[in-house]
Every structure is written in structure tokens, then in C-alpha cells.
């Protein structure tokens, strides 16, 4: 019985990559990289932002490999002046590493509709 339990445990550990979870990379990758793009473009900077109001939400994640996901995040920054800056961040991630690719950033110029 002990050998059976050990065998089951070994098989479970070896199969963990097969059950890799869809990663959530907003705080440690999408948000800071989006901010870096906005800062490098001269759109905002550390001094202007009210970081407590920064929000990022994953709006899409598609499995494109055995442990690779193509992800899309909506990142919303609020400046101390009240100005809101929204951007879409797109990148690939794995269950181990959020930075499988760089982040492509699209600035939302205007929202239409409700």
C-alpha cells in the first residue's frame, strides 16, 4: 500500500505541468510594463500618478501552447489631477513566467458607449 501511495504521489508531481494554471500577471508584469511604456512616451510619470487608484483587469486569456497563454489586460491609471489614462496591454505568459514576451501597449484615446 505504501508503494502505491508513493507511486501515485510521484505521478501527481510529474503531471503538475499538465495542470498548469492560467497565470494572472497584472500586478507583476502587465501594469509595470504598461506604465514604463507610458512613461517612456512622455504620457505620464511617477509624480503625476495616484498609485492607490491604479487598476488592472485581465479581459482575455487564451491558451496557445502546453503552458503558454496569450493575455490581454485593461490597465487604468489615475493621475492626482483626476485625469484617467487607460491602456490595453497584450503579452504571452506561462504558469512559471509572466514575461514570456514583452508587453505591447495600446493607449485608449476615447471610450464610446456606456
N, C-alpha and C positions, 0 to 999 in steps of 0.2 A: 504494500500500500504506500509506503514512504517513497519507493522508487516511482510509483505512478504520479504522486503529487509533485515530485521533483521534475519529472518529465513534462507534466502539464505546465508547471511554472516556467521551465526553460522555453517551451513552445510559446507561451504567452509573451515572455520578454523578447524573443526573437521576432515575434509578429507585431510588436509595437509600431514600427514604421508604417505598417499596413493600415493602422488605425489612427494615423496622424490627424490631429485636429486642424480645422480651418483656422489659421492664425489671425489674431486681432492685433494689428500693427499701428493703431492710430497714435498712441502716445509716444512710442519709442522710435518710430520711423516716419510715418506719413506727416504728422504735424510738424516736427522739427525740420524735416526736409522741405516741406511747403513753405515754412517761414523763411528758410535760407534762400529759397528761390525769390520770394517776395522782397526780402531784404537786399539781395544782390541786384534786383531790378530797380531798387530805389522806391518801392511802393510803400514800405513801412519799415520800422526798426524797433529795437527793444524798448527804447524810451517812449515811444508812442503807444505801445500796446498795454492793455489791461489784461494781463495773462490769466487772471481769475475768470474771465469771461470767454476764454478760448474753448471751442467745442469742435470735436471731430466725430464724424459718424460714418461707419462703413456702409456704403449704399449698394455695393455689389462685390461678390467674390465667386470666382469660377475656378474649379479645379481644372488645370491644364496639363498636369503630369502626375506621377505617382505621389509626389509630395510637393507639388508646385501649384500655387494659386495666383490668378490674375485678380488684383483687387482695386477697387475704386472707393475713395473717401471724399466726403464733403467736409472741408475744414473751414471753420468760421472764426475769424479774429475780430475783436472789437478794440478799437483804439480808445484812449482815455477821452478823446473828444466826442465819442459816441459813434463815430464812423465805423461801419461794418465792412469787412473785407472777406469775401468768400472765394474759395478756390477748390477745384477738383484735383485730387492727387491720384495718380494711377501708377501702380508698380506691381512687381511679382514678389511673392513671399513663399516661404516654406514653414513647416512647423518648427524648424530649428532657427531659421534666419529670416528676418523681415526684409533685409536688404539684398534680395536675390537679383534685383535690378535697381537702377536709380529711379527716382520719382519724377514723372512727367507731370507738370503743373499747368492747369488751365485756370485763368482768372475769370471769375463770374462777373461780367460787366453789368448785367441787369437781369432781374428776375421778372418773369411775366406770369400773370395768373395769381391765384391765391397762395 
